[in-house]
Amino acid sequence: MNAANGPLGAVAGLGRAVAELFDRAGYTIVLLVRGTGWAFRKPRWRMTFSLMYDGGIQSLPVVAIVALFAGMIISLQTGIFLDQLGQGETVGRIVAQTFAREFGPFMTCIILVGTVVSAYAAEIGTMAVSEEVSALEVLSVRPASYLVAPRIVALTVMTFFLTVVADIIGVIGGGLVAMNQIGLPMDRYLENALDTLSGREWGYLPKDVYAGLMKASFTGWVMAGVGCAQGLQARGGALGVGRAVRTAVITSIVLTLIISYNFSWVAYQAFPS
Amino acid sequence: MIHVEGVTKTYGSKVVLDNLDLDVQDGETFVVIGKSGSGKSTLLRLMIGLTKPDSGRVVVLTKNVPRLSRKRLRRFRTKMGYLFQSGALVNWLTLAQNVALPLLENPNFPRKRIDAKVMEVLYRVGLYDAAHLMPDQLSGGMRKRGGLARSLVTDPQVMLYDEPTTGLDPVTAHAIDQLIIDLNRRTGVTSVVVSHDMEGAFRVADRIAMLYRGRIIATGTPDEIRLSADPVVHQFVTGSLEGPLAEFAQKEEKS
């Protein structure tokens, strides 16, 4: 048996894959740190606002529609069951907490992976394979400052604001269903929803809200780094760009789930109220 | 001015440059010819520090480029110009913004002089009226001239041209060659051009070197190269289908 195709070959292949994984992870972390540093040292406001508009504002309708229907679905599924138990009024609490803690940040991040992170990887990947990134380096323009820093700031900020929008619209969507399907008056629904989010544990924001928003922003920050890093490492024409986009999307989705769980654990298990 | 000594560069198992030596004199236009994939672009990328050699020295403007720190490499590159095959203009900036980019990134260049400098360089490459256009509104030749303008705006001491006329019609290619000649005459800039366009190479070169199997196999004036008795050089210059280049290509395909 040829050693290259036998068990040794498989082990060598696994070793190469693990080494490449660590190599890419290390590159992404270094790029994130450098890009964030440049965002403070040399802010590029015009490009940042332009990216916020392109990525954030244009994702707003999708986020709003998905949040509205997600809120309606949660309200319908839980509301019918709770109503049978005579607990229909608590649906507002459930929808509000679900959105503030988990669903708002998670849903927003997943949408932004598809709309923005993939675009970052494709834009920068196309620049890399068409030598535009090399051209910037030759001109002594740092890609971490010129390409990465504005994208990191734009996605971090936009994830925060879009999560706020998702939370509000999700709760409203849940209220519409509670009112029409369960017969719960909107004022009672909102009263319960706001009541559950009315803790004053950190400044003026209840923990459910600020923990969710911090989680969303942190995930946005990481996702921006992943998209840019994959783009900068793209090689080999259109195929390479496609591979970079696919890797950026898969990595971002997996990281969103990992970050989401760990943030929740820290916020509610390690530091319970 | 440029001294390449014992440089070897491999990509995986493929040896692209094999213990290569090369010298380019101050102020000359030096053309490197060779087949596609023979390592010409790699040679240019080594000279500007975009790629590192496996071994050997690449000395440009008295600096050993592979050994420069990131900071010193950035400073070194401000004295260099590089024209990429496609022009490599940033696609969301206008032509004028592209040309202004290296000046805007240089905190020492007076802001008030940027517009005048940009328009002066665009005028020199014949793109004065196209300053406001986006890269996707420019033809291939205009993009290359735009890339050239962006390289020239920092008044480089060394210009590197990667296939400056590839993909262009003969008239536009001639115009680009003329720009290279004019620039050399006017500023005395040292130029290294890699190309497989023999007509252009003979037009612009003070000296020509042939790169084959990772080494320089011949160096000389355009006339010396044109009349070379070396079978590889002769076949490449004449474009003949039969000869050592074709045999080597067949062997490579089989392996």
Interface residues (C-beta under 8 A of the other chain):
Chain A: M127 S130 E131 E132 S134 A135 L136 E137 V138 L139 S140 V141 R142 Y146
Chain B: R45 I48 L50 R74 R75 R77 T78 M80 Y82 F84 Q85 S86 A88 L89 V90 N91 L101 P102 E105 N106 G147 R150 T154
